[in-house]
């Protein structure tokens, strides 16, 4: 008579009440509303802090980014990617950066970058650019700061969802 979400809460509680050292979850957030999903994530992180090993089987890559240290991507029963989540995201980066300037006209390209997009944002202009050469990031920031009033500079790493799609698509062509 319980909803799917309530059934899963009870299953989760009965699973963790004995403080197991190894937990295996299959699509653990399926059927949960956003509030209960966040509650479950907090509990899983507490278990992790307590030393439990937690294994997920999931297609929810945003959960992987939030909760997992390591990942194994499996496609058609074959391991296609494995390693630490942060290292994998770093490995797949595309030299994309989001910057924000408070004023001034930003050139569409120069020797070090090309502008992918530019849009007005709260208190300035937000620019997405792709670095096109081997200039160190610190040097690029200094050059941009000399010309513009920078209010933000952020490297954009690909999401695990983007990496999953790219990896699986690449596997199809092999």
Rosetta constraint file for C-alpha pairs under 8 A:
AtomPair CA 2 CA 6 HARMONIC 5.83 0.50
AtomPair CA 2 CA 7 HARMONIC 5.96 0.50
AtomPair CA 3 CA 7 HARMONIC 6.16 0.50
AtomPair CA 4 CA 8 HARMONIC 6.23 0.50
AtomPair CA 4 CA 31 HARMONIC 6.16 0.50
AtomPair CA 5 CA 9 HARMONIC 6.24 0.50
AtomPair CA 5 CA 31 HARMONIC 5.32 0.50
AtomPair CA 5 CA 32 HARMONIC 5.25 0.50
AtomPair CA 5 CA 33 HARMONIC 7.89 0.50
AtomPair CA 6 CA 10 HARMONIC 6.30 0.50
AtomPair CA 7 CA 11 HARMONIC 6.23 0.50
AtomPair CA 8 CA 12 HARMONIC 6.00 0.50
AtomPair CA 9 CA 13 HARMONIC 6.16 0.50
AtomPair CA 10 CA 14 HARMONIC 6.13 0.50
AtomPair CA 11 CA 15 HARMONIC 6.04 0.50
AtomPair CA 12 CA 16 HARMONIC 6.26 0.50
AtomPair CA 13 CA 17 HARMONIC 5.76 0.50
AtomPair CA 14 CA 18 HARMONIC 7.75 0.50
AtomPair CA 15 CA 20 HARMONIC 7.88 0.50
AtomPair CA 16 CA 20 HARMONIC 6.34 0.50
AtomPair CA 20 CA 52 HARMONIC 6.99 0.50
AtomPair CA 21 CA 51 HARMONIC 7.06 0.50
AtomPair CA 21 CA 52 HARMONIC 4.44 0.50
AtomPair CA 21 CA 53 HARMONIC 5.98 0.50
AtomPair CA 22 CA 52 HARMONIC 5.70 0.50
AtomPair CA 22 CA 53 HARMONIC 4.79 0.50
AtomPair CA 22 CA 54 HARMONIC 5.89 0.50
AtomPair CA 22 CA 55 HARMONIC 7.85 0.50
AtomPair CA 23 CA 52 HARMONIC 7.29 0.50
AtomPair CA 23 CA 53 HARMONIC 6.28 0.50
AtomPair CA 23 CA 54 HARMONIC 4.79 0.50
AtomPair CA 23 CA 55 HARMONIC 6.18 0.50
AtomPair CA 24 CA 54 HARMONIC 5.89 0.50
AtomPair CA 24 CA 55 HARMONIC 4.68 0.50
AtomPair CA 24 CA 56 HARMONIC 5.95 0.50
AtomPair CA 24 CA 57 HARMONIC 7.76 0.50
AtomPair CA 25 CA 54 HARMONIC 7.63 0.50
AtomPair CA 25 CA 55 HARMONIC 6.17 0.50
AtomPair CA 25 CA 56 HARMONIC 4.89 0.50
AtomPair CA 25 CA 57 HARMONIC 6.18 0.50
AtomPair CA 26 CA 56 HARMONIC 5.90 0.50
AtomPair CA 26 CA 57 HARMONIC 4.67 0.50
AtomPair CA 26 CA 58 HARMONIC 6.21 0.50
AtomPair CA 27 CA 56 HARMONIC 7.07 0.50
AtomPair CA 27 CA 57 HARMONIC 5.91 0.50
AtomPair CA 27 CA 58 HARMONIC 4.79 0.50
AtomPair CA 27 CA 59 HARMONIC 7.36 0.50
AtomPair CA 27 CA 60 HARMONIC 7.69 0.50
AtomPair CA 28 CA 56 HARMONIC 7.62 0.50
AtomPair CA 28 CA 58 HARMONIC 7.69 0.50
AtomPair CA 29 CA 37 HARMONIC 5.86 0.50
AtomPair CA 29 CA 40 HARMONIC 7.80 0.50
AtomPair CA 32 CA 36 HARMONIC 5.76 0.50
AtomPair CA 32 CA 37 HARMONIC 5.57 0.50
AtomPair CA 33 CA 37 HARMONIC 6.04 0.50
AtomPair CA 34 CA 38 HARMONIC 6.21 0.50
AtomPair CA 35 CA 39 HARMONIC 6.32 0.50
AtomPair CA 36 CA 40 HARMONIC 6.06 0.50
AtomPair CA 37 CA 41 HARMONIC 6.15 0.50
AtomPair CA 38 CA 42 HARMONIC 6.21 0.50
AtomPair CA 39 CA 43 HARMONIC 6.34 0.50
AtomPair CA 40 CA 44 HARMONIC 6.14 0.50
AtomPair CA 41 CA 45 HARMONIC 6.17 0.50
AtomPair CA 41 CA 67 HARMONIC 7.57 0.50
AtomPair CA 42 CA 46 HARMONIC 6.24 0.50
AtomPair CA 43 CA 47 HARMONIC 6.29 0.50
AtomPair CA 44 CA 48 HARMONIC 6.18 0.50
AtomPair CA 45 CA 49 HARMONIC 6.11 0.50
AtomPair CA 45 CA 67 HARMONIC 6.97 0.50
AtomPair CA 46 CA 50 HARMONIC 6.19 0.50
AtomPair CA 47 CA 51 HARMONIC 6.62 0.50
AtomPair CA 47 CA 52 HARMONIC 5.61 0.50
AtomPair CA 48 CA 52 HARMONIC 4.95 0.50
AtomPair CA 48 CA 53 HARMONIC 6.53 0.50
AtomPair CA 48 CA 54 HARMONIC 7.01 0.50
AtomPair CA 60 CA 64 HARMONIC 6.73 0.50
AtomPair CA 60 CA 161 HARMONIC 7.92 0.50
AtomPair CA 61 CA 65 HARMONIC 6.38 0.50
AtomPair CA 61 CA 159 HARMONIC 7.89 0.50
AtomPair CA 61 CA 160 HARMONIC 5.54 0.50
AtomPair CA 61 CA 161 HARMONIC 5.15 0.50
AtomPair CA 62 CA 66 HARMONIC 6.37 0.50
AtomPair CA 62 CA 159 HARMONIC 7.64 0.50
AtomPair CA 62 CA 160 HARMONIC 6.96 0.50
AtomPair CA 62 CA 161 HARMONIC 7.04 0.50
AtomPair CA 63 CA 67 HARMONIC 5.92 0.50
AtomPair CA 63 CA 68 HARMONIC 7.72 0.50
AtomPair CA 64 CA 68 HARMONIC 5.10 0.50
AtomPair CA 64 CA 71 HARMONIC 7.73 0.50
AtomPair CA 64 CA 160 HARMONIC 7.48 0.50
AtomPair CA 65 CA 85 HARMONIC 6.89 0.50
AtomPair CA 65 CA 159 HARMONIC 7.72 0.50
AtomPair CA 65 CA 160 HARMONIC 6.62 0.50
AtomPair CA 68 CA 85 HARMONIC 7.05 0.50
AtomPair CA 69 CA 84 HARMONIC 5.69 0.50
AtomPair CA 69 CA 85 HARMONIC 5.72 0.50
AtomPair CA 69 CA 86 HARMONIC 7.65 0.50
AtomPair CA 70 CA 82 HARMONIC 7.47 0.50
AtomPair CA 70 CA 83 HARMONIC 5.39 0.50
AtomPair CA 70 CA 84 HARMONIC 4.13 0.50
AtomPair CA 70 CA 85 HARMONIC 5.22 0.50
AtomPair CA 71 CA 81 HARMONIC 7.77 0.50
AtomPair CA 71 CA 82 HARMONIC 5.57 0.50
AtomPair CA 71 CA 83 HARMONIC 5.63 0.50
AtomPair CA 71 CA 84 HARMONIC 6.26 0.50
AtomPair CA 71 CA 85 HARMONIC 6.14 0.50
AtomPair CA 72 CA 79 HARMONIC 6.64 0.50
AtomPair CA 72 CA 80 HARMONIC 7.64 0.50
AtomPair CA 72 CA 81 HARMONIC 5.76 0.50
AtomPair CA 72 CA 82 HARMONIC 4.33 0.50
AtomPair CA 72 CA 83 HARMONIC 6.69 0.50
AtomPair CA 73 CA 79 HARMONIC 5.79 0.50
AtomPair CA 73 CA 80 HARMONIC 5.67 0.50
AtomPair CA 73 CA 81 HARMONIC 5.05 0.50
AtomPair CA 73 CA 82 HARMONIC 6.24 0.50
AtomPair CA 73 CA 164 HARMONIC 7.41 0.50
AtomPair CA 74 CA 78 HARMONIC 5.27 0.50
AtomPair CA 74 CA 79 HARMONIC 4.44 0.50
AtomPair CA 74 CA 80 HARMONIC 5.70 0.50
AtomPair CA 74 CA 81 HARMONIC 7.27 0.50
AtomPair CA 75 CA 79 HARMONIC 6.47 0.50
AtomPair CA 75 CA 80 HARMONIC 6.48 0.50
AtomPair CA 75 CA 168 HARMONIC 6.83 0.50
AtomPair CA 80 CA 167 HARMONIC 7.19 0.50
AtomPair CA 80 CA 168 HARMONIC 7.76 0.50
AtomPair CA 80 CA 171 HARMONIC 7.79 0.50
AtomPair CA 81 CA 167 HARMONIC 7.63 0.50
AtomPair CA 83 CA 87 HARMONIC 7.26 0.50
AtomPair CA 83 CA 88 HARMONIC 6.58 0.50
AtomPair CA 84 CA 88 HARMONIC 6.12 0.50
AtomPair CA 85 CA 89 HARMONIC 6.18 0.50
AtomPair CA 85 CA 160 HARMONIC 7.90 0.50
AtomPair CA 86 CA 90 HARMONIC 6.13 0.50
AtomPair CA 87 CA 91 HARMONIC 6.00 0.50
AtomPair CA 88 CA 92 HARMONIC 6.27 0.50
AtomPair CA 89 CA 93 HARMONIC 6.27 0.50
AtomPair CA 89 CA 157 HARMONIC 6.04 0.50
AtomPair CA 89 CA 158 HARMONIC 6.00 0.50
AtomPair CA 89 CA 159 HARMONIC 6.94 0.50
AtomPair CA 89 CA 160 HARMONIC 6.97 0.50
AtomPair CA 89 CA 163 HARMONIC 7.63 0.50
AtomPair CA 90 CA 157 HARMONIC 6.58 0.50
AtomPair CA 92 CA 157 HARMONIC 7.57 0.50
AtomPair CA 92 CA 158 HARMONIC 6.73 0.50
AtomPair CA 92 CA 163 HARMONIC 7.15 0.50
AtomPair CA 93 CA 156 HARMONIC 7.54 0.50
AtomPair CA 93 CA 157 HARMONIC 5.25 0.50
AtomPair CA 93 CA 158 HARMONIC 5.97 0.50
AtomPair CA 94 CA 130 HARMONIC 7.63 0.50
AtomPair CA 94 CA 157 HARMONIC 7.38 0.50
AtomPair CA 94 CA 158 HARMONIC 7.71 0.50
AtomPair CA 95 CA 130 HARMONIC 5.61 0.50
AtomPair CA 95 CA 131 HARMONIC 5.41 0.50
AtomPair CA 95 CA 132 HARMONIC 7.86 0.50
AtomPair CA 95 CA 155 HARMONIC 7.37 0.50
AtomPair CA 95 CA 156 HARMONIC 7.60 0.50
AtomPair CA 96 CA 128 HARMONIC 6.98 0.50
AtomPair CA 96 CA 129 HARMONIC 5.73 0.50
AtomPair CA 96 CA 130 HARMONIC 4.56 0.50
AtomPair CA 96 CA 131 HARMONIC 6.46 0.50
AtomPair CA 96 CA 155 HARMONIC 6.02 0.50
AtomPair CA 96 CA 156 HARMONIC 5.46 0.50
AtomPair CA 96 CA 157 HARMONIC 7.52 0.50
AtomPair CA 97 CA 128 HARMONIC 5.73 0.50
AtomPair CA 97 CA 129 HARMONIC 5.36 0.50
AtomPair CA 97 CA 130 HARMONIC 6.34 0.50
AtomPair CA 97 CA 131 HARMONIC 7.68 0.50
AtomPair CA 97 CA 153 HARMONIC 6.96 0.50
AtomPair CA 97 CA 154 HARMONIC 5.49 0.50
AtomPair CA 97 CA 155 HARMONIC 4.37 0.50
AtomPair CA 97 CA 156 HARMONIC 5.42 0.50
AtomPair CA 98 CA 126 HARMONIC 6.94 0.50
AtomPair CA 98 CA 127 HARMONIC 5.68 0.50
AtomPair CA 98 CA 128 HARMONIC 4.61 0.50
AtomPair CA 98 CA 129 HARMONIC 6.48 0.50
AtomPair CA 98 CA 152 HARMONIC 7.66 0.50
AtomPair CA 98 CA 153 HARMONIC 5.85 0.50
AtomPair CA 98 CA 154 HARMONIC 5.15 0.50
AtomPair CA 98 CA 155 HARMONIC 6.33 0.50
AtomPair CA 98 CA 156 HARMONIC 6.80 0.50
AtomPair CA 99 CA 126 HARMONIC 5.80 0.50
AtomPair CA 99 CA 127 HARMONIC 5.28 0.50
AtomPair CA 99 CA 128 HARMONIC 6.52 0.50
AtomPair CA 99 CA 129 HARMONIC 7.85 0.50
AtomPair CA 99 CA 150 HARMONIC 7.23 0.50
AtomPair CA 99 CA 151 HARMONIC 7.54 0.50
AtomPair CA 99 CA 152 HARMONIC 5.19 0.50
AtomPair CA 99 CA 153 HARMONIC 4.36 0.50
AtomPair CA 99 CA 154 HARMONIC 6.25 0.50
AtomPair CA 100 CA 124 HARMONIC 6.61 0.50
AtomPair CA 100 CA 125 HARMONIC 5.53 0.50
AtomPair CA 100 CA 126 HARMONIC 4.42 0.50
AtomPair CA 100 CA 127 HARMONIC 6.11 0.50
AtomPair CA 100 CA 150 HARMONIC 5.86 0.50
AtomPair CA 100 CA 151 HARMONIC 5.40 0.50
AtomPair CA 100 CA 152 HARMONIC 4.88 0.50
AtomPair CA 100 CA 153 HARMONIC 6.60 0.50
AtomPair CA 101 CA 124 HARMONIC 5.53 0.50
AtomPair CA 101 CA 125 HARMONIC 5.42 0.50
AtomPair CA 101 CA 126 HARMONIC 6.66 0.50
AtomPair CA 101 CA 148 HARMONIC 6.37 0.50
AtomPair CA 101 CA 149 HARMONIC 5.40 0.50
AtomPair CA 101 CA 150 HARMONIC 4.53 0.50
AtomPair CA 101 CA 151 HARMONIC 5.52 0.50
AtomPair CA 101 CA 152 HARMONIC 7.16 0.50
AtomPair CA 102 CA 123 HARMONIC 6.08 0.50
AtomPair CA 102 CA 124 HARMONIC 4.14 0.50
AtomPair CA 102 CA 125 HARMONIC 6.38 0.50
AtomPair CA 102 CA 148 HARMONIC 7.75 0.50
AtomPair CA 102 CA 149 HARMONIC 5.67 0.50
AtomPair CA 102 CA 150 HARMONIC 6.53 0.50
AtomPair CA 102 CA 151 HARMONIC 6.46 0.50
AtomPair CA 103 CA 124 HARMONIC 5.95 0.50
AtomPair CA 103 CA 125 HARMONIC 7.15 0.50
AtomPair CA 103 CA 148 HARMONIC 7.07 0.50
AtomPair CA 103 CA 149 HARMONIC 6.59 0.50
AtomPair CA 104 CA 148 HARMONIC 6.58 0.50
AtomPair CA 107 CA 115 HARMONIC 7.83 0.50
AtomPair CA 108 CA 114 HARMONIC 6.06 0.50
AtomPair CA 108 CA 115 HARMONIC 5.08 0.50
AtomPair CA 109 CA 113 HARMONIC 5.59 0.50
AtomPair CA 109 CA 114 HARMONIC 4.25 0.50
AtomPair CA 109 CA 115 HARMONIC 5.83 0.50
AtomPair CA 110 CA 114 HARMONIC 6.63 0.50
AtomPair CA 111 CA 132 HARMONIC 7.48 0.50
AtomPair CA 111 CA 133 HARMONIC 7.67 0.50
AtomPair CA 112 CA 131 HARMONIC 5.74 0.50
AtomPair CA 112 CA 132 HARMONIC 5.23 0.50
AtomPair CA 112 CA 133 HARMONIC 5.49 0.50
AtomPair CA 112 CA 135 HARMONIC 6.90 0.50
AtomPair CA 112 CA 140 HARMONIC 7.73 0.50
AtomPair CA 113 CA 129 HARMONIC 6.34 0.50
AtomPair CA 113 CA 130 HARMONIC 5.33 0.50
AtomPair CA 113 CA 131 HARMONIC 4.26 0.50
AtomPair CA 113 CA 132 HARMONIC 4.86 0.50
AtomPair CA 113 CA 133 HARMONIC 7.35 0.50
AtomPair CA 114 CA 129 HARMONIC 5.59 0.50
AtomPair CA 114 CA 130 HARMONIC 5.42 0.50
AtomPair CA 114 CA 131 HARMONIC 6.71 0.50
AtomPair CA 114 CA 132 HARMONIC 7.00 0.50
AtomPair CA 115 CA 127 HARMONIC 6.97 0.50
AtomPair CA 115 CA 128 HARMONIC 5.99 0.50
AtomPair CA 115 CA 129 HARMONIC 4.32 0.50
AtomPair CA 115 CA 130 HARMONIC 6.41 0.50
AtomPair CA 116 CA 127 HARMONIC 7.57 0.50
AtomPair CA 116 CA 128 HARMONIC 5.35 0.50
AtomPair CA 116 CA 129 HARMONIC 5.21 0.50
AtomPair CA 116 CA 130 HARMONIC 6.78 0.50
AtomPair CA 117 CA 127 HARMONIC 5.77 0.50
AtomPair CA 117 CA 128 HARMONIC 5.13 0.50
AtomPair CA 117 CA 129 HARMONIC 7.07 0.50
AtomPair CA 118 CA 125 HARMONIC 6.91 0.50
AtomPair CA 118 CA 126 HARMONIC 5.77 0.50
AtomPair CA 118 CA 127 HARMONIC 4.43 0.50
AtomPair CA 118 CA 128 HARMONIC 6.37 0.50
AtomPair CA 119 CA 125 HARMONIC 5.72 0.50
AtomPair CA 119 CA 126 HARMONIC 5.40 0.50
AtomPair CA 119 CA 127 HARMONIC 6.56 0.50
AtomPair CA 120 CA 124 HARMONIC 6.20 0.50
AtomPair CA 120 CA 125 HARMONIC 4.50 0.50
AtomPair CA 120 CA 126 HARMONIC 6.15 0.50
AtomPair CA 121 CA 125 HARMONIC 5.17 0.50
AtomPair CA 121 CA 126 HARMONIC 5.90 0.50
AtomPair CA 135 CA 139 HARMONIC 6.60 0.50
AtomPair CA 135 CA 140 HARMONIC 6.61 0.50
AtomPair CA 136 CA 140 HARMONIC 6.46 0.50
AtomPair CA 137 CA 141 HARMONIC 6.21 0.50
AtomPair CA 138 CA 142 HARMONIC 6.25 0.50
AtomPair CA 139 CA 143 HARMONIC 6.20 0.50
AtomPair CA 140 CA 144 HARMONIC 6.14 0.50
AtomPair CA 141 CA 145 HARMONIC 5.93 0.50
AtomPair CA 141 CA 153 HARMONIC 7.78 0.50
AtomPair CA 142 CA 146 HARMONIC 6.19 0.50
AtomPair CA 143 CA 147 HARMONIC 6.77 0.50
AtomPair CA 144 CA 148 HARMONIC 5.88 0.50
AtomPair CA 144 CA 150 HARMONIC 7.41 0.50
AtomPair CA 145 CA 149 HARMONIC 6.01 0.50
AtomPair CA 145 CA 150 HARMONIC 5.80 0.50
AtomPair CA 158 CA 162 HARMONIC 6.06 0.50
AtomPair CA 158 CA 163 HARMONIC 6.63 0.50
AtomPair CA 159 CA 163 HARMONIC 6.32 0.50
AtomPair CA 160 CA 164 HARMONIC 5.88 0.50
AtomPair CA 161 CA 165 HARMONIC 6.28 0.50
AtomPair CA 162 CA 166 HARMONIC 6.12 0.50
AtomPair CA 163 CA 167 HARMONIC 5.93 0.50
AtomPair CA 164 CA 168 HARMONIC 6.08 0.50
AtomPair CA 165 CA 169 HARMONIC 5.94 0.50
AtomPair CA 166 CA 170 HARMONIC 6.03 0.50
AtomPair CA 167 CA 171 HARMONIC 6.21 0.50
AtomPair CA 168 CA 172 HARMONIC 6.40 0.50
AtomPair CA 169 CA 173 HARMONIC 6.82 0.50
AtomPair CA 170 CA 174 HARMONIC 6.69 0.50
